Amino acid sequence: MSNSPLINQVISDPNYSSRTIGGREYKITKITIHHAASRAGASAAEVANVLRKKDGGSANYCIGNDGEIVLCVPEEYRAWTSNNRVNDAMAVTIEVANEKREPNWEVSEVAFNRLIDLCVDICRRNGMDGLIWTGDSKGTLTTHDMFYATLCPGPFLKSRMGQIATEVTRRVRELNGNPSSDIEKPPVPQPEPEPEPHSTTNETANGYSPAKFKDDGYGRGKQFTVTARSGLNMRRNAGKQYDIITTLPKNTKVTWYGYYNKDVTGIKWLLVKAGKFTGYCMSSFLK
């Protein structure tokens, strides 16, 4: 079993065991990423030496803030990193120095990129087709907090595990000559759309009447401001004869999704939302 050619130096750690537990020899099928939680900007050697001084702690590799990589425990052995013997028996464990400390425990861009380089190399040498991030210990990319009550790997790295798995898998497959088009990209977080006030077919809790008309192009909502000096009445339908839901003070912001009704004179009354209220307001007092 080989070690990464990307290393800059070796600082041997005495804390390690074989990858055999209870008579079963485990093969490397996972990578576990940790953050070092040492001083901000620490080198790989500093992280490695801190681990050496800990009682029963180690890692296979340490990455410094400057991107240098130190081998501490050869890959043929199980490092004592994750508070879980079976995980560590299956994993190559990596400690990454932090550029900043709490609360987010960021790592530098160069350290992050070198982490991906190292993961690609580990996967290729150990016959892994990439990494799978499931958010729990069933995936091939795991983290310390899955096995122990700890903040490791910190919010910064934890939020990027899906990105790491996708990028590592893409590069491994490309280097192996395999298509990467089947790699599932992590979904881009999207803000939840604000529900449109016309979404019910009859009435809302406010009891307004359904809109009969729609101006296209306002599906995402248009902001208006109340201009009536004494405030603007919001009513249950288009017309002054309908019940008042609430009165909106001047300069109140309302949202219109393009739905409206007309009163008997043909004036538009827009179906708008203002805070918890939804109803009809005369269009001439909304700018």
Secondary structure, DSSP 8 states (H G I E B T S, - for coil): ----TT-SEE---S-EEESEETTEE----EEEEEE--SSTT--HHHHHHHHHHSTT---SEEE-TTS-EEE-S-TTEEES-SS-HHHHHHEEEEEE--SS-TTT----HHHHHHHHHHHHHHHHHTT-------SSTTSSEEEGGGTSSS-TTHHHHHTTHHHHHHHHHHHHHHHTT---TT--------------TT-SSS--TT------EE-TT-TT-EEEEB--TT-EEEESSSSTTS-EEEEE-TT-EEEEEEEEEE-TT--EEEEEEETTEEEEEEGGGB-
